[in-house]
Amino acid sequence: MAVLMGYEAELYYGTAGSTAGTELTIARDVRWTMSPDMVEINSRASFTNSNKPAGITHEISFDVLVQDSNAFLATCRANIAAGTAMAFKIVSKGSGTTVVDADFYISSFENGQPLRDKQTYAIGLTATEETRTVTVA
């Protein structure tokens, strides 16, 4: 079994409603989370709290290096201000498999200014199916 390194994956972005096609080469430390949305199904007769999955949340988070006049960062700011989604996908270069492909809203855009390292933006995304269905490998 081959062990895949983090740099053996690619993150792409693009216009919502279509598959992302522009590789985000300034991305660092990409994380994808798929978690069930749990609903409570208790009754007054329940002794133990009971929950059941009722949907799935897909989130991507990553850091990018701050670069003056970077087109991606400008696009993020514009989409946050307009409340519009963007297309993102993660591809495993090792297998060539698309791990996740969906439209996402930017849920966080945080600027880090460490004393002894480069400035970064920590960006958080949450998937939406308003414009197209989430695809997961």
Kinemage of the C-alpha trace (Angstrom):
@kinemage 1
@onewidth
@group {chain A} dominant
@subgroup {mainchain}
@vectorlist {calphas} color= white
{ca met a 1} P 0.000 0.000 0.000
{ca ala a 2} L 1.409 3.366 -1.033
{ca val a 3} L 1.560 6.135 1.531
{ca leu a 4} L 0.445 9.460 0.088
{ca met a 5} L 2.106 12.644 1.217
{ca gly a 6} L 0.136 15.847 1.734
{ca tyr a 7} L 1.765 17.553 -1.222
{ca glu a 8} L 0.438 14.752 -3.452
{ca ala a 9} L -3.010 16.342 -3.476
{ca glu a 10} L -4.252 19.373 -5.358
{ca leu a 11} L -6.866 21.992 -4.453
{ca tyr a 12} L -8.759 23.692 -7.275
{ca tyr a 13} L -11.176 26.626 -7.281
{ca gly a 14} L -13.530 28.213 -9.788
{ca thr a 15} L -16.977 29.616 -10.451
{ca ala a 16} L -19.922 28.114 -8.580
{ca gly a 17} L -22.138 25.887 -10.701
{ca ser a 18} L -19.229 24.267 -12.529
{ca thr a 19} L -16.267 22.066 -11.639
{ca ala a 20} L -13.309 24.038 -10.283
{ca gly a 21} L -10.472 24.173 -12.803
{ca thr a 22} L -7.790 26.536 -11.458
{ca glu a 23} L -5.208 24.961 -9.166
{ca leu a 24} L -4.609 26.898 -5.962
{ca thr a 25} L -0.830 26.597 -5.743
{ca ile a 26} L -0.506 28.987 -2.767
{ca ala a 27} L -2.522 26.619 -0.524
{ca arg a 28} L -0.922 24.982 2.501
{ca asp a 29} L -2.233 22.431 4.994
{ca val a 30} L -5.541 21.548 3.298
{ca arg a 31} L -8.115 19.687 5.401
{ca trp a 32} L -11.440 18.194 4.274
{ca thr a 33} L -14.042 17.172 6.845
{ca met a 34} L -17.180 15.131 6.188
{ca ser a 35} L -19.376 14.844 9.257
{ca pro a 36} L -22.964 13.731 9.859
{ca asp a 37} L -25.543 16.249 11.065
{ca met a 38} L -27.174 14.552 14.021
{ca val a 39} L -30.796 15.102 15.069
{ca glu a 40} L -32.207 14.201 18.434
{ca ile a 41} L -34.868 11.477 18.373
{ca asn a 42} L -35.619 11.335 22.093
{ca ser a 43} L -39.038 10.930 23.618
{ca arg a 44} L -40.205 11.327 27.187
{ca ala a 45} L -39.776 7.554 27.548
{ca ser a 46} L -36.108 7.694 26.494
{ca phe a 47} L -33.589 7.071 29.221
{ca thr a 48} L -30.570 7.576 26.968
{ca asn a 49} L -30.143 10.421 24.520
{ca ser a 50} L -30.739 9.092 21.022
{ca asn a 51} L -29.491 10.697 17.840
{ca lys a 52} L -29.717 9.846 14.175
{ca pro a 53} L -27.829 11.156 11.124
{ca ala a 54} L -30.015 13.491 9.065
{ca gly a 55} L -27.540 14.935 6.597
{ca ile a 56} L -23.854 15.450 5.950
{ca thr a 57} L -21.735 18.570 6.294
{ca his a 58} L -18.687 18.954 4.046
{ca glu a 59} L -16.059 21.475 5.076
{ca ile a 60} L -12.661 22.375 3.664
{ca ser a 61} L -10.111 24.463 5.502
{ca phe a 62} L -6.673 25.559 4.369
{ca asp a 63} L -4.048 28.230 4.724
{ca val a 64} L -2.699 30.390 1.912
{ca leu a 65} L 0.312 32.678 1.893
{ca val a 66} L -0.528 36.368 1.760
{ca gln a 67} L 0.438 37.786 -1.614
{ca asp a 68} L -0.301 41.348 -2.707
{ca ser a 69} L -2.758 41.551 -5.603
{ca asn a 70} L -3.389 37.777 -5.716
{ca ala a 71} L -6.441 37.004 -7.899
{ca phe a 72} L -7.702 34.196 -5.644
{ca leu a 73} L -7.633 36.352 -2.508
{ca ala a 74} L -9.421 39.182 -4.336
{ca thr a 75} L -12.066 36.705 -5.551
{ca cys a 76} L -12.576 35.408 -1.998
{ca arg a 77} L -13.113 38.919 -0.640
{ca ala a 78} L -15.588 39.722 -3.429
{ca asn a 79} L -17.545 36.487 -2.848
{ca ile a 80} L -17.702 37.077 0.896
{ca ala a 81} L -19.030 40.608 0.346
{ca ala a 82} L -21.594 39.402 -2.221
{ca gly a 83} L -22.587 36.261 -0.291
{ca thr a 84} L -21.896 34.011 -3.276
{ca ala a 85} L -20.424 30.514 -3.388
{ca met a 86} L -17.298 29.286 -5.188
{ca ala a 87} L -16.465 25.893 -6.695
{ca phe a 88} L -13.703 23.856 -5.010
{ca lys a 89} L -12.387 20.344 -5.525
{ca ile a 90} L -9.607 18.257 -4.031
{ca val a 91} L -7.802 15.725 -6.225
{ca ser a 92} L -5.423 13.016 -5.036
{ca lys a 93} L -2.457 13.081 -7.420
{ca gly a 94} L -1.431 9.601 -6.315
{ca ser a 95} L -4.616 7.938 -7.571
{ca gly a 96} L -5.989 10.739 -9.734
{ca thr a 97} L -9.234 10.482 -7.777
{ca thr a 98} L -11.382 13.535 -7.119
{ca val a 99} L -11.872 13.377 -3.360
{ca val a 100} L -14.592 16.035 -3.131
{ca asp a 101} L -16.089 18.408 -5.712
{ca ala a 102} L -18.723 20.953 -4.708
{ca asp a 103} L -19.701 24.574 -4.368
{ca phe a 104} L -18.785 26.136 -1.036
{ca tyr a 105} L -19.506 29.318 0.847
{ca ile a 106} L -16.528 30.917 2.541
{ca ser a 107} L -17.341 30.572 6.228
{ca ser a 108} L -14.144 32.135 7.590
{ca phe a 109} L -11.302 34.270 6.252
{ca glu a 110} L -8.737 34.947 8.965
{ca asn a 111} L -5.439 36.797 8.584
{ca gly a 112} L -2.532 35.450 10.648
{ca gln a 113} L 0.450 37.699 11.310
{ca pro a 114} L 2.954 35.626 13.300
{ca leu a 115} L 6.025 37.383 14.629
{ca arg a 116} L 8.530 34.987 13.025
{ca asp a 117} L 6.785 33.563 9.965
{ca lys a 118} L 4.986 34.636 6.809
{ca gln a 119} L 1.502 36.116 6.918
{ca thr a 120} L -1.260 33.719 5.937
{ca tyr a 121} L -5.002 33.569 5.528
{ca ala a 122} L -6.810 30.660 7.180
{ca ile a 123} L -9.847 30.008 4.999
{ca gly a 124} L -12.843 27.889 5.952
{ca leu a 125} L -15.459 26.620 3.492
{ca thr a 126} L -18.872 24.987 3.962
{ca ala a 127} L -20.524 23.089 1.090
{ca thr a 128} L -23.871 24.032 -0.407
{ca glu a 129} L -26.096 22.169 -2.846
{ca glu a 130} L -27.933 25.318 -3.997
{ca thr a 131} L -26.118 25.293 -7.358
{ca arg a 132} L -24.965 21.657 -7.814
{ca thr a 133} L -24.720 18.345 -5.973
{ca val a 134} L -21.716 17.514 -3.788
{ca thr a 135} L -19.610 14.735 -5.345
{ca val a 136} L -17.452 12.559 -3.080
{ca ala a 137} L -15.160 9.708 -4.098
